[in-house]
Amino acid sequence: MRLFLLILSLTLLPQMSPAKDLTLDRYLSDAFAAGRFNGVVLVADQTDTLYRAAQGFHDKARNIALTPNSRFYLASPSKIFTAALILKLVEAEQISLNDSLGKYFPYLRRELGEKITLHHLLSHQSGLPEFYEGLGPDFDLLAFIGQQHSLEEVIAYCQRDLLFPPGQGFKYTDTNYVYLTAIIEKVTGRPYAEVLETYILKPLDLPNTGYFTGPQDNAAQLYMTMGARYTPAPYVSRDIAGGASAIYSTADDLVTFARALYFGDFLQPDAKRLMRTKHAEEKGNFYGYATWMVDYRSTKSGLTHAYYGHEGGPSLGVNSLVAVSPENQTITIILSNIQIIDPEAIYSDVEDILHKSP
């Protein structure tokens, strides 16, 4: 195995001290050697990239190394894009957050159609269960998600009994964002991928972000394990949950998007505020619209590293984190193509390195 494939790809800008750069370099190299990281880390502020590095393999079988420009499937951070699209349609007065689900799906029974609103879907307060759970012992989940399904077919699985009355609890599910994906398509009369391109990708110039189509996405190959053996992950038709999990991107594109969304004027002030409003709580953390507000305690330093953003995975080889530090106003992107990676632990370690005294 040629060593250059494992060397860290790094961009250092003046805002990062050489000492911290070297420390991060060593940390990611050691994490790779220990089987704890294979992916890309990028740290930025509102204007500049502070640190940008890749470690490990894009495709182990072909000995192709990751680079900072590598594409990754995101899993749940896809929801950030979907929430932004919904809010864009609200701003255009094409929909309302108070619209009932039944307005777009009139065939739904009253419990679902009249009581669940778009607000409930965005904040996971609908009471809907996960569409692929509780379907009986004969249901083969891997076979199901490995096949192509239309959005209408998936919606049919979403018509389930509620876990709690809408607005009176919190249950994080892809189901909510499957419905939102379908609403975006119904309102615009266009496929989700086209709406994404028109409202977000082109205006913000995100050339390496898109909606799942298959191997032609040129995203990093997905693995369940790393180290002595890179075990390929089972194939997943990533668009099965629509805008809940089907987007791929790069660290650079995600920083551009996060800057526009959270710091810029991509959304109007009221819409931007709703993204970070604490609509619901789970285990001491809060959820806005496709945005977690998290206090994460470092197991090494004992420091609490608060962030808002979204984690993705583990999802059959996908792990990701888009994290904005409210204290430091920095954006950290962590992308991995390995099932066993813990992006929050990597984030916590990176924050320890960045903010401890030299």
TIDOKE-33422 format. One line per field, with one value per residue (C-alpha): residue in one letter; x, y, z. Coordinates in steps of 0.02 Angstrom, whole numbers, plus 32768, in hexadecimal, padded with zeros to 4 digits. Layout:
<pagus>
type (A ...)
px (X ...)
py (Y ...)
pz (Z ...)
</pagus>
This chain:
<pagus>
type (M R L F L L I L S L T L L P Q M S P A K D L T L D R Y L S D A F A A G R F N G V V L V A D Q T D T L Y R A A Q G F H D K A R N I A L T P N S R F Y L A S P S K I F T A A L I L K L V E A E Q I S L N D S L G K Y F P Y L R R E L G E K I T L H H L L S H Q S G L P E F Y E G L G P D F D L L A F I G Q Q H S L E E V I A Y C Q R D L L F P P G Q G F K Y T D T N Y V Y L T A I I E K V T G R P Y A E V L E T Y I L K P L D L P N T G Y F T G P Q D N A A Q L Y M T M G A R Y T P A P Y V S R D I A G G A S A I Y S T A D D L V T F A R A L Y F G D F L Q P D A K R L M R T K H A E E K G N F Y G Y A T W M V D Y R S T K S G L T H A Y Y G H E G G P S L G V N S L V A V S P E N Q T I T I I L S N I Q I I D P E A I Y S D V E D I L H K S P)
px (8000 804C 8061 802E 7F7C 7F71 7FC4 7F55 7F1A 7F1D 7EF6 7F36 7F05 7F50 7EC5 7F00 7FA2 8028 8029 7F6F 7F7E 8002 7F9C 7F02 7F6E 7FB3 7F07 7EB4 7F47 7F41 7E84 7E95 7F1C 7EAF 7E18 7DB5 7DAF 7DAA 7D66 7D72 7D78 7D60 7D5B 7D29 7CED 7C72 7CEE 7D85 7DB4 7E21 7E4A 7E22 7E60 7E3D 7E76 7E60 7E0B 7D88 7D8C 7DF4 7DE4 7E30 7EAC 7E60 7E7F 7E02 7E24 7DD6 7D6C 7D22 7C66 7C09 7B55 7B12 7A80 7A20 7A73 7A0F 797E 79CF 79BC 7908 78D9 7929 78C3 7822 784B 7871 77C3 777A 77D4 778B 76DE 76C5 76AB 7690 76DF 762E 75F3 75AF 75F4 7546 7552 75D4 7599 74DA 74C6 7519 74AA 747A 74F8 7585 753D 74EC 755B 760D 7653 76F1 7736 771F 777A 780D 7824 7800 7767 76EB 76E3 7705 7771 7803 77B9 7827 7811 7790 7761 7767 77E6 77DC 780D 78BD 7900 79A4 7947 78CA 7949 79B6 792F 78EF 7846 77DF 77B6 76FF 772D 778E 7700 768F 76FD 76EF 7635 7647 75F8 763D 76B0 7669 75F4 7647 76A3 76A7 774A 77E8 7819 78A7 787C 78A1 77E4 77C9 7843 7802 775C 77B4 780E 7768 771C 77AC 778B 76CE 76D9 775D 7725 77DC 784D 78A5 7950 791E 78D8 7978 79DD 7973 795F 7A05 7A8D 7A93 7A78 7AFD 7B72 7B7E 7BC6 7BEB 7B44 7AB3 7A2A 7A4C 7A4B 7AC5 7B7D 7B86 7B7D 7C37 7C25 7C9F 7C85 7C2C 7C71 7C35 7CE4 7D94 7E44 7E85 7DE4 7D73 7CCC 7C59 7BB1 7B12 7ACE 7A47 79DA 79FC 7966 78ED 78D0 78D7 7911 7928 79CD 79F2 7A6B 7B26 7BA0 7C52 7C97 7CB3 7C02 7BBA 7C1B 7BDA 7B28 7B39 7B7F 7AEF 7A6C 7AA3 7B0C 7AD2 7A31 7A00 7963 7902 791E 787C 789F 7953 7918 78A0 792F 797F 78E4 78DB 783A 7855 78C7 7915 798D 79C2 79E1 796B 792B 78F9 78D8 7959 79CF 7A05 7A43 7ABA 7B29 7BAD 7C25 7CD5 7D04 7DBC 7DBD 7D14 7CED 7C41 7C43 7B99 7B66 7AD0 7ABF 7A9E 7AF2 7AD5 7AE6 7B1F 7AC3 7B11 7BB8 7B87 7BB8 7BB7 7BAB 7B87 7BAD 7BA9 7BF8 7B8D 7C1D 7CA6 7C38 7C97 7C53 7C99 7C72 7C9A 7C77 7C9C 7C77 7C8C 7BFD 7C5D 7C9C 7C57 7C52 7C20 7CB9 7D28 7CD6 7CF3 7DAB 7DC3 7D71 7DE3 7E7B 7E3F 7E0E 7E84 7F17 7FB5)
py (8000 80A4 8120 81B8 8179 818B 8234 82BE 8339 83E1 8498 8511 85C8 8652 864E 85A4 85A2 8529 84D1 84AB 8478 83F8 83BC 83A1 834E 82D2 82B7 8286 821B 81BF 81AE 8160 80E8 80B6 8095 8128 819A 8192 822F 82EC 8375 842C 84BE 856C 8612 8687 86B7 8643 858D 856E 84B6 8439 8386 82D8 8234 8183 8134 816A 80BC 803A 7FB4 8027 807A 8126 81A1 821F 82D6 8371 837C 82CD 82BA 8261 822E 8293 822F 829E 8347 833A 8374 8420 8437 83FB 846F 8500 84D6 84D3 857B 85C3 858D 85DC 867F 8677 865F 85BB 855C 8580 852D 851B 84B9 840F 8370 834E 83E6 8389 82D7 82E3 8227 821B 81EF 827F 8255 8275 82EA 836D 8370 8369 840C 8436 847F 83D6 837F 83F7 83E9 832D 834D 82F6 8254 81EE 8153 8125 80E5 8049 8014 7FA0 7F4A 7E9A 7E0D 7DE5 7E94 7E92 7F42 7F2A 7EE5 7F74 8001 7FAE 7FC0 8057 8097 8129 81B1 817C 80CB 8109 817F 80E6 80A3 8149 813C 80F2 8106 819B 8183 821F 82AF 832C 83B6 8355 82F8 82DE 824B 8261 8204 8208 81F8 82B1 82E5 8266 82C1 836A 832B 82F9 83A2 83FD 8398 83B2 846E 848F 8409 83D7 834B 8370 836A 83F5 8461 8448 847E 8518 855A 852A 84DC 855B 85FB 85C7 857A 84CB 8469 83CA 83B6 8353 82D4 8219 81C5 8134 810F 81A3 8215 81EF 81EF 8196 80DA 80A4 8029 7FD8 7FC4 8004 7FD6 7F2A 7F0B 7F8A 7F30 7F7B 7FB9 7F6F 7FCF 804E 80AD 8150 81A9 8132 81B6 8248 82EC 829A 8249 8246 82D7 82CB 835A 838F 83E8 8487 848B 846A 84FB 856D 8533 8542 85F3 8628 85D3 85FC 8699 86E3 8720 8684 867F 8713 873A 86E9 8649 8643 865A 85C7 8555 8570 8584 84FC 84AB 8403 83B0 8304 82D1 8382 83B2 8418 840F 849F 8486 8406 844F 83FE 846C 83FC 8406 8381 835C 8325 8281 82B6 836A 8370 840F 842A 8451 8496 8498 84AB 844D 8398 82EF 8262 81A8 8129 80FC 8063 80B6 816C 81DD 8299 8337 83EC 844B 8507 8542 85CE 8604 860C 8628 859F 8517 8467 83E5 832E 82B0 81F6 815F 80E3 809E 8095 8149 81BC 826C 82BF 8276 82B4 8360 8365 8337 83B8 843D 840C 8426 84C9 8520 84E3 8553 853A)
pz (8000 7FCD 8059 7FF8 7FF2 80AE 80C0 8101 807D 80D1 80B2 8135 8137 81A2 8224 8264 82C7 8288 8330 832A 8275 82A1 8335 82C8 8246 82C6 8314 826F 823C 82E3 82D8 822C 8269 82FC 828C 82D2 823B 817E 812F 8120 81A5 817C 81F7 81BC 81FE 81AA 8121 811D 8122 81BA 81A4 811C 811D 80D8 8121 80DE 804A 7FCD 7F81 7FDD 7F57 7ED4 7F4B 7F2F 7FBB 7FFB 7FD8 8027 7F88 7F99 7F91 801C 8039 80CB 8110 818A 8167 80C5 8131 8140 8084 808A 8118 80BA 801F 8084 80D1 8025 7FED 808A 8061 7FB1 8001 7FA4 8046 8100 8196 81DA 8143 8171 8127 80E1 8071 800A 802C 8034 803D 80E9 817C 81EE 8278 81FD 817D 81EC 8285 8240 81FC 819C 823E 8292 8203 8204 82C0 82CF 833A 82C8 832C 828F 82A6 8236 8194 818E 8244 8290 81ED 8233 823C 8183 814B 8100 811C 80BD 8027 802F 8037 7FB4 7F31 7ED3 7F11 7ED6 7F53 7F49 7F7B 8012 8043 804C 80D9 8135 8158 8204 82B0 8310 83A5 83F9 83CD 8356 83B3 8457 8448 83E2 8374 82FA 8259 81A0 8187 81A9 8122 80A6 80B1 809F 8004 7FB8 7FE5 7F8F 7EF2 7EF9 7F13 7E8E 7E13 7DFF 7E40 7EE4 7E90 7E18 7EA3 7F07 7E70 7E4F 7F00 7F52 7EE8 7E5B 7EC2 7F40 7EBE 7F0B 7E78 7ED9 7F30 7EEA 7F01 7EFF 7E56 7E72 7E4D 7DD6 7E6F 7E85 7F41 7FB3 7FBC 805B 80DA 817A 81C3 81A6 81D8 81A8 8147 80F2 80E9 8063 80A1 805A 7FC6 7FF2 7F78 7FD5 7F8B 7FE1 8069 7FF0 803A 80E4 80B2 7FF7 7FDE 7FBF 7FD1 7FFA 8092 802E 7FEB 8098 80E3 805A 807C 8139 812A 80BB 8126 81D6 81C1 811B 80CF 806E 80DA 811B 81D4 8211 81B1 81EC 829F 828E 825B 8307 8373 83F8 83BE 8413 8493 84A0 852A 8550 849B 8430 837E 830C 8254 8219 829B 833D 83CC 842A 84C5 84AA 8539 850B 855C 8557 8595 85EC 858B 8540 8487 8458 83A2 8333 8291 8265 8276 81FA 8213 8233 8193 8141 8124 8135 81C7 81C2 8229 8200 82A0 82C1 8363 83AC 841C 8398 82FD 82A3 8232 823D 81B8 81D8 814E 8152 80E8 8177 81E1 8285 828A 8312 82C7 836B 83C1 8334 8341 83FC 83E8 835F 83CC 845E 83EF 83A4 8444 84CA 84F6 848B)
</pagus>
